[in-house]
Amino acid sequence: MRFVYLMIVLGFPLFDLYATVRIARWTGIPAWAWLGLPLVAGFLLLRNERLAFRERTIAVLHGEHAALRDLFDSGRKVLAGFLLLLPGVISDVLALALLALPLNVGRSGYVHSSAAAGRAAIEGEYRRQ
């Protein structure tokens, strides 16, 4: 069974590369463009996600964001970045589909302390006499 997994892991990039060369021939766009541009996009996506993850982690520690939602969204973007780094059109289409799916639709990720506790804010003025 280990050899089946090994063949799948080693066979997918080869099949993906073969499909890229066929698509490059079919479209007339050079194969290096099909391989190089997603590579640059993958590096940029991973770099931006690394910087955004730091900011989101600090926001979660301060209680401004929901932790699980941001962690799931960050993992989705990192997986898409790694798929863009793989050479081939099929992995690029999978990465774009992963980025395009609206998986975190619904409430915003912000958590307000007064809303979370079920209390309304009391507004007023205070003067020291």
Number of C-alpha atoms within 10 A of each C-alpha: 5 6 8 9 10 10 10 11 11 11 12 14 16 14 13 18 21 15 15 21 20 13 17 18 12 9 10 9 12 13 17 12 11 19 21 15 12 22 21 13 14 24 15 13 17 20 14 13 19 13 10 12 17 11 11 19 17 12 15 19 11 9 14 16 19 17 17 11 13 17 15 13 15 18 13 16 21 21 17 23 27 17 23 29 22 19 21 27 22 19 21 24 14 15 24 16 12 17 17 9 10 9 12 12 7 7 7 10 15 13 15 11 11 10 10 9 8 8 9 9 8 5 6 5 4 6 4 3 3
